[in-house]
């Protein structure tokens, strides 16, 4: 988890030390390896900010690249864009959001454990049908589409 904090410190440092070089949306999208549409969507959600130039183009600060990369890394961990928005909100208030990140990560782990348990139970059910059908194939009744599936009770 210390690595996450170091990354955030790196972003904070990048914001503090990099000169404000206005970048157009295509430049940010290319450097951050995202589609222009994704960048517009992130802006619509309040995850990144831009300024409109007199020509109507969106201009971003160089820190936007780091923010977009952070968003993509968080998504790779299973964080939703709403989760990311909350993390960035804590960060923008001057606090390290690592406790929030740890909490959300644990929630994701717990949810996955539950899903794995459900999937294992479903797998056992399917294996039981397979084994039952292999031992005693069901007899076809008039109008049956597939006698195997016809033997499955509705819940």
C-alpha positions in Angstrom: 0.0 0.0 0.0 3.0 2.3 0.5 3.4 2.3 -3.2 0.0 3.9 -3.7 1.0 6.7 -1.3 4.3 7.1 -3.1 2.4 7.4 -6.4 0.1 10.0 -5.0 3.1 11.9 -3.6 4.6 11.8 -7.1 1.4 13.2 -8.6 1.4 16.0 -6.0 5.0 16.7 -6.7 4.3 16.7 -10.4 1.5 19.2 -9.9 3.7 21.4 -7.8 6.9 21.4 -9.9 5.7 21.2 -13.6 5.1 24.4 -15.4 1.5 24.9 -16.6 1.8 23.8 -20.2 -1.6 23.8 -21.8 -2.3 20.6 -23.7 -5.1 20.0 -26.1 -7.4 17.0 -25.6 -5.8 14.9 -28.3 -2.4 15.4 -26.8 -3.5 14.4 -23.3 -5.4 11.4 -24.7 -2.4 10.2 -26.7 0.1 10.6 -23.8 -2.3 8.9 -21.3 -3.3 6.2 -23.8 -7.0 6.8 -23.6 -9.6 7.7 -26.2 -10.6 11.4 -26.6 -14.2 10.3 -25.8 -13.0 8.8 -22.5 -11.3 12.0 -21.6 -14.4 14.0 -22.3 -16.4 11.5 -20.1 -13.9 11.8 -17.3 -14.3 15.6 -17.5 -18.1 15.3 -17.5 -17.8 13.2 -14.3 -15.5 15.8 -12.7 -12.5 13.5 -12.7 -10.3 15.9 -14.7 -10.7 19.6 -15.5 -10.0 21.7 -18.6 -10.2 25.3 -19.6 -11.8 26.4 -22.9 -9.6 28.5 -25.1 -10.9 31.4 -27.2 -10.9 28.9 -30.1 -13.3 26.6 -28.2 -10.7 23.9 -27.7 -10.3 22.2 -24.3 -6.9 22.8 -22.7 -5.5 20.7 -19.9 -2.7 21.2 -17.5 0.1 18.7 -17.6 -1.1 17.2 -14.3 -4.1 15.8 -16.3 -2.0 13.1 -17.8 -1.0 11.9 -14.3 -4.7 12.0 -13.2 -5.8 10.0 -16.2 -3.1 7.4 -15.6 -4.2 7.2 -12.0 -7.8 6.7 -13.1 -6.7 3.8 -15.4 -4.6 2.2 -12.7 -7.5 2.4 -10.2 -9.8 0.9 -12.8 -7.3 -1.9 -13.3 -7.8 -2.7 -9.6 -11.6 -2.8 -10.1 -12.4 0.6 -8.8 -15.4 2.3 -10.4 -15.2 5.8 -11.7 -17.4 6.8 -8.7 -14.8 5.2 -6.4 -12.0 7.2 -8.2 -14.0 10.4 -7.9 -14.2 9.9 -4.1 -10.5 9.1 -3.9 -9.6 12.2 -5.9 -11.9 14.3 -3.8 -10.1 13.2 -0.6 -6.8 13.9 -2.3 -7.9 17.4 -3.5 -8.8 18.2 0.0 -5.1 17.8 0.9 -5.4 14.4 2.5 -3.8 11.1 1.5 -6.7 8.8 0.4 -4.9 5.6 1.1 -7.3 4.6 4.0 -10.2 5.0 1.7 -8.4 3.0 -1.0 -7.6 0.2 1.4 -11.2 0.1 2.6 -12.6 0.0 -0.9 -10.1 -2.7 -1.9 -11.1 -4.9 1.0 -14.8 -4.4 0.0 -13.8 -5.6 -3.5 -11.9 -8.6 -2.1 -14.9 -9.5 0.1 -17.3 -9.2 -2.8 -15.1 -11.4 -5.0 -14.9 -14.0 -2.2 -18.7 -14.1 -2.1 -18.9 -14.4 -5.9 -16.3 -17.2 -5.9 -18.4 -19.1 -3.3 -21.5 -18.6 -5.4 -19.7 -19.8 -8.5 -18.3 -22.8 -6.8 -21.8 -23.8 -5.6 -23.1 -23.3 -9.1 -20.3 -25.4 -10.5 -21.1 -28.2 -8.0 -24.8 -28.1 -9.1 -23.7 -28.3 -12.8 -21.4 -31.2 -12.1 -24.2 -33.0 -10.2 -26.5 -32.7 -13.3 -23.7 -33.9 -15.6 -23.0 -36.9 -13.4 -26.8 -37.7 -12.9 -27.4 -37.4 -16.6 -24.4 -39.6 -17.4 -25.7 -42.4 -15.1 -29.3 -42.2 -16.0 -30.2 -40.3 -19.1 -33.8 -39.0 -18.8 -36.5 -40.3 -21.1 -38.0 -38.1 -23.7 -41.6 -37.1 -23.2 -43.8 -35.9 -26.0 -43.1 -32.2 -26.6 -39.7 -32.2 -24.8 -37.1 -30.0 -26.5 -34.2 -31.6 -24.6 -35.0 -34.2 -21.9 -31.9 -33.3 -20.0 -32.9 -29.7 -19.4 -36.6 -30.7 -18.9 -35.5 -32.5 -15.7 -34.2 -29.2 -14.1 -36.7 -27.8 -11.6 -37.5 -24.1 -11.7 -36.5 -22.3 -8.6 
